[in-house]
Amino acid sequence: MKTRIRSTKSASHSTSSTEAATVPATPVVATPPAATAPAAGSIIFLDPPPASANIPSPPKDWVASSNADYRNLLPRKTELAALPGAIKDLTRFTTYTQTLGAAAPPVAHVLQSLTSASAWSSMRTVTSAWDQFSAAQEGVGWTMARSQMDLLRPIFSLAVSHDPQLAVELPSLAALLGAKQAIAQRAASTKKANAQAIAKGEQPTHGLVGKKRKRAAEKAAYAAGTGSAPAPTAPVAGAPVLPTPVAAGAAPATEAASPAPVGAASTVGHS
């Protein structure tokens, strides 16, 4: 059974108002053909954009100017409606120079500027209608996509919690479904638990630091059981070093004797 959810916006209705402004032989966006019928048994939530749609990109060296303001120069609807006929009139105005005189701009210049302006107006009108249709289809498409993501997200997160390597092997899928965010939250909770243990004067036992410390303790216990003195354990990377407790009343081993007051030796025997 095929399930189809389509936008209620019609592309043909959006572009019908631009036919009056279209000039013959001007570059306009062609109406894309219908999408290919899906294979039997497949479920189509929304037809993808037509593969044959040819939407050009702006030139690479073009930079949009935020100060450009053409609102006062853009054509009005009455001008767009009269423009195709005006171009035809100029093409058959054979006495242009004799009638208007040498002060008038060359007819070729006028025709070229009007034709180009008309073509870009037609292009902008048609692409604007296609953009509106694409925006509607995008909204429908992401509505369906997010419903599927909501179903997949908890299942994938559960799989990653049992096998963290899955997020490494599928990094883009993990990022899309937010599994990386869950891992980061778990790492933050581990760091917080270790900080609480250190505040109590205990060694951190959570996360990777705790696993390394546990292995070191097991090796030390095994060495003690076999009668051999355990080798000095290198400090665990990332683990804080806790100060060695000092017995009450005992002077620190590194404390040096207080030096004699300056001039004490010189006063002896002169009293």
SULBEL-V804688 format. One record per residue. N is the residue number from 1. SS is DSSP state (H for helix, E for strand, L for the rest). PHI is phi in whole degrees, 0 to 359 (NA if undefined). Layout:
# SULBEL-V804688
n=N ss=SS phi=PHI
n=N ss=SS phi=PHI
This chain:
# SULBEL-V804688
n=1 ss=L phi=NA
n=2 ss=L phi=261
n=3 ss=L phi=252
n=4 ss=L phi=237
n=5 ss=L phi=237
n=6 ss=L phi=242
n=7 ss=L phi=287
n=8 ss=L phi=279
n=9 ss=L phi=281
n=10 ss=L phi=257
n=11 ss=H phi=290
n=12 ss=H phi=295
n=13 ss=H phi=291
n=14 ss=H phi=288
n=15 ss=H phi=264
n=16 ss=H phi=293
n=17 ss=H phi=285
n=18 ss=H phi=265
n=19 ss=H phi=294
n=20 ss=H phi=292
n=21 ss=H phi=267
n=22 ss=L phi=281
n=23 ss=L phi=259
n=24 ss=L phi=303
n=25 ss=L phi=66
n=26 ss=L phi=260
n=27 ss=L phi=285
n=28 ss=L phi=234
n=29 ss=L phi=284
n=30 ss=L phi=289
n=31 ss=L phi=291
n=32 ss=L phi=295
n=33 ss=L phi=288
n=34 ss=L phi=294
n=35 ss=L phi=294
n=36 ss=L phi=294
n=37 ss=L phi=298
n=38 ss=L phi=291
n=39 ss=L phi=293
n=40 ss=L phi=297
n=41 ss=L phi=90
n=42 ss=L phi=276
n=43 ss=L phi=251
n=44 ss=L phi=248
n=45 ss=L phi=281
n=46 ss=L phi=201
n=47 ss=L phi=296
n=48 ss=L phi=287
n=49 ss=L phi=300
n=50 ss=L phi=297
n=51 ss=L phi=293
n=52 ss=L phi=273
n=53 ss=L phi=295
n=54 ss=L phi=249
n=55 ss=L phi=251
n=56 ss=L phi=290
n=57 ss=L phi=261
n=58 ss=L phi=297
n=59 ss=L phi=303
n=60 ss=L phi=295
n=61 ss=L phi=271
n=62 ss=L phi=275
n=63 ss=L phi=237
n=64 ss=L phi=293
n=65 ss=L phi=260
n=66 ss=L phi=285
n=67 ss=L phi=269
n=68 ss=L phi=288
n=69 ss=L phi=223
n=70 ss=L phi=252
n=71 ss=L phi=299
n=72 ss=L phi=281
n=73 ss=L phi=254
n=74 ss=L phi=294
n=75 ss=L phi=288
n=76 ss=L phi=273
n=77 ss=H phi=297
n=78 ss=H phi=295
n=79 ss=H phi=291
n=80 ss=H phi=296
n=81 ss=H phi=290
n=82 ss=H phi=273
n=83 ss=H phi=299
n=84 ss=H phi=302
n=85 ss=H phi=293
n=86 ss=H phi=294
n=87 ss=H phi=294
n=88 ss=H phi=297
n=89 ss=H phi=298
n=90 ss=H phi=293
n=91 ss=H phi=292
n=92 ss=L phi=253
n=93 ss=L phi=272
n=94 ss=L phi=288
n=95 ss=L phi=259
n=96 ss=H phi=305
n=97 ss=H phi=292
n=98 ss=H phi=295
n=99 ss=H phi=280
n=100 ss=H phi=268
n=101 ss=L phi=89
n=102 ss=L phi=289
n=103 ss=L phi=288
n=104 ss=L phi=286
n=105 ss=L phi=296
n=106 ss=L phi=306
n=107 ss=H phi=298
n=108 ss=H phi=296
n=109 ss=H phi=293
n=110 ss=H phi=296
n=111 ss=H phi=297
n=112 ss=H phi=295
n=113 ss=H phi=292
n=114 ss=H phi=292
n=115 ss=H phi=294
n=116 ss=H phi=295
n=117 ss=H phi=297
n=118 ss=H phi=295
n=119 ss=H phi=295
n=120 ss=H phi=290
n=121 ss=H phi=295
n=122 ss=H phi=296
n=123 ss=H phi=299
n=124 ss=H phi=293
n=125 ss=H phi=294
n=126 ss=H phi=290
n=127 ss=H phi=293
n=128 ss=H phi=295
n=129 ss=H phi=296
n=130 ss=H phi=293
n=131 ss=H phi=295
n=132 ss=H phi=296
n=133 ss=H phi=295
n=134 ss=H phi=296
n=135 ss=H phi=297
n=136 ss=H phi=294
n=137 ss=H phi=294
n=138 ss=H phi=298
n=139 ss=H phi=297
n=140 ss=H phi=295
n=141 ss=H phi=298
n=142 ss=H phi=286
n=143 ss=H phi=298
n=144 ss=H phi=288
n=145 ss=H phi=296
n=146 ss=H phi=290
n=147 ss=H phi=295
n=148 ss=H phi=290
n=149 ss=H phi=295
n=150 ss=H phi=296
n=151 ss=H phi=286
n=152 ss=H phi=277
n=153 ss=H phi=302
n=154 ss=H phi=295
n=155 ss=H phi=291
n=156 ss=H phi=292
n=157 ss=H phi=297
n=158 ss=H phi=295
n=159 ss=H phi=295
n=160 ss=H phi=292
n=161 ss=H phi=296
n=162 ss=H phi=275
n=163 ss=L phi=221
n=164 ss=L phi=300
n=165 ss=H phi=297
n=166 ss=H phi=297
n=167 ss=H phi=290
n=168 ss=H phi=284
n=169 ss=H phi=285
n=170 ss=L phi=236
n=171 ss=H phi=294
n=172 ss=H phi=291
n=173 ss=H phi=295
n=174 ss=H phi=296
n=175 ss=H phi=293
n=176 ss=H phi=296
n=177 ss=H phi=271
n=178 ss=L phi=81
n=179 ss=H phi=293
n=180 ss=H phi=297
n=181 ss=H phi=295
n=182 ss=H phi=295
n=183 ss=H phi=296
n=184 ss=H phi=296
n=185 ss=H phi=295
n=186 ss=H phi=294
n=187 ss=H phi=294
n=188 ss=H phi=294
n=189 ss=H phi=293
n=190 ss=H phi=296
n=191 ss=H phi=297
n=192 ss=H phi=294
n=193 ss=H phi=295
n=194 ss=H phi=294
n=195 ss=H phi=296
n=196 ss=H phi=294
n=197 ss=H phi=295
n=198 ss=H phi=295
n=199 ss=H phi=297
n=200 ss=L phi=274
n=201 ss=L phi=84
n=202 ss=L phi=258
n=203 ss=L phi=278
n=204 ss=L phi=292
n=205 ss=L phi=235
n=206 ss=L phi=254
n=207 ss=H phi=73
n=208 ss=H phi=294
n=209 ss=H phi=298
n=210 ss=H phi=295
n=211 ss=H phi=295
n=212 ss=H phi=295
n=213 ss=H phi=294
n=214 ss=H phi=295
n=215 ss=H phi=296
n=216 ss=H phi=297
n=217 ss=H phi=294
n=218 ss=H phi=295
n=219 ss=H phi=295
n=220 ss=H phi=295
n=221 ss=H phi=293
n=222 ss=H phi=294
n=223 ss=H phi=294
n=224 ss=H phi=293
n=225 ss=H phi=289
n=226 ss=L phi=273
n=227 ss=L phi=89
n=228 ss=L phi=264
n=229 ss=L phi=292
n=230 ss=L phi=293
n=231 ss=L phi=291
n=232 ss=L phi=302
n=233 ss=L phi=275
n=234 ss=L phi=291
n=235 ss=L phi=299
n=236 ss=L phi=288
n=237 ss=L phi=298
n=238 ss=L phi=90
n=239 ss=L phi=272
n=240 ss=L phi=289
n=241 ss=L phi=267
n=242 ss=L phi=272
n=243 ss=L phi=293
n=244 ss=L phi=284
n=245 ss=L phi=295
n=246 ss=L phi=250
n=247 ss=L phi=295
n=248 ss=L phi=294
n=249 ss=L phi=86
n=250 ss=L phi=270
n=251 ss=L phi=281
n=252 ss=L phi=299
n=253 ss=L phi=295
n=254 ss=L phi=270
n=255 ss=L phi=283
n=256 ss=L phi=274
n=257 ss=L phi=294
n=258 ss=L phi=291
n=259 ss=L phi=291
n=260 ss=L phi=292
n=261 ss=L phi=301
n=262 ss=L phi=294
n=263 ss=L phi=91
n=264 ss=L phi=292
n=265 ss=H phi=294
n=266 ss=H phi=287
n=267 ss=H phi=273
n=268 ss=L phi=285
n=269 ss=L phi=88
n=270 ss=L phi=254
n=271 ss=L phi=284
